[in-house]
């Protein structure tokens, strides 16, 4: 492998191409996973890369990165900065034709963003707060906000969000299987469950 001196934060394979996000040198791509080429994004700390519906989306949640905002690509090789040019994002997810991106602790942009194509993004009705994640399962979106908001939000369409009954904890992780959601607290409040994600 010809990348021998960089710190790699993320790796993703889809649509016959590998993508690697580095801690300082932007985004790399490879068609065989062995020989790598630096993309047109040659700087920045990229630790989130997602592929769906023919579109790659990449971003960072790290304040030391020189690249803010949400980036997209149709081939994984040439990348374009979207209309969201600032902010750091904690997660990106895609389900049922909707992309959702949640802002992280750093940066001025806050809240939950959505997109129908991964290229043009819109701020949802949640316009404040930083989020550990946003995820989709069993036809519902769930997102967990960070301090000081400490709320769980849910959405049917990924566009309009509602606060759940959880207002006293923030969650590091969440998963869904066999008809139940499980969420792990970040602030010593244990394990929580829901049968409907609401």
Long-range contacts (C-beta under 8 A, 24 or more apart in sequence): 1-34, 1-35, 1-36, 2-35, 2-36, 3-28, 3-36, 9-45, 9-46, 9-47, 10-46, 10-47, 10-48, 10-49, 11-49, 12-49, 12-50, 12-51, 14-51, 14-56, 15-51, 15-54, 15-76, 17-75, 17-76, 17-77, 19-49, 19-51, 19-56, 19-58, 19-76, 21-45, 21-46, 21-47, 21-48, 21-49, 21-58, 21-60, 22-46, 26-67, 27-58, 27-71, 27-79, 29-76, 29-77, 37-77, 39-73, 39-76, 39-77, 39-78, 39-79, 40-78, 40-79, 41-67, 41-71, 41-79, 43-67, 46-71, 48-89, 48-90, 48-91, 48-92, 50-92, 50-93, 50-94, 51-76, 52-94, 52-99, 52-118, 53-94, 53-97, 53-117, 53-118, 55-117, 55-118, 55-119, 56-118, 57-92, 57-94, 57-99, 57-101, 57-118, 59-88, 59-89, 59-92, 59-101, 60-88, 60-89, 61-88, 61-89, 61-90, 61-104, 61-105, 61-106, 62-88, 62-106, 63-88, 63-106, 63-107, 68-107, 70-101, 70-113, 70-121, 72-118, 72-119, 80-119, 82-119, 82-120, 82-121, 83-120, 83-121, 84-109, 84-113, 84-121, 89-113, 90-130, 90-131, 90-132, 90-133, 91-131, 91-132, 91-133, 91-134, 91-135, 93-133, 93-134, 93-135, 93-136, 94-118, 95-136, 95-141, 95-158, 96-136, 96-139, 96-158, 98-157, 98-158, 98-159, 99-158, 100-134, 100-136, 100-141, 100-143, 100-158, 101-134, 102-130, 102-131, 102-132, 102-133, 102-134, 102-143, 103-129, 103-130, 103-131, 104-130, 104-131, 105-130, 105-146, 112-143, 112-153, 112-161, 114-158, 114-159, 124-155, 124-159, 124-160, 124-161, 125-160, 125-161, 126-153, 126-161, 132-170, 132-171, 132-172, 132-186, 133-171, 133-173, 133-174, 135-174, 135-176, 137-175, 137-176, 137-181, 137-197, 138-176, 138-179, 138-197, 140-196, 140-197, 140-198, 142-174, 142-181, 142-197, 144-170, 144-171, 144-174, 144-183, 145-170, 146-170, 150-187, 152-183, 154-197, 154-198, 162-198, 164-194, 164-197, 164-198, 165-198, 166-192
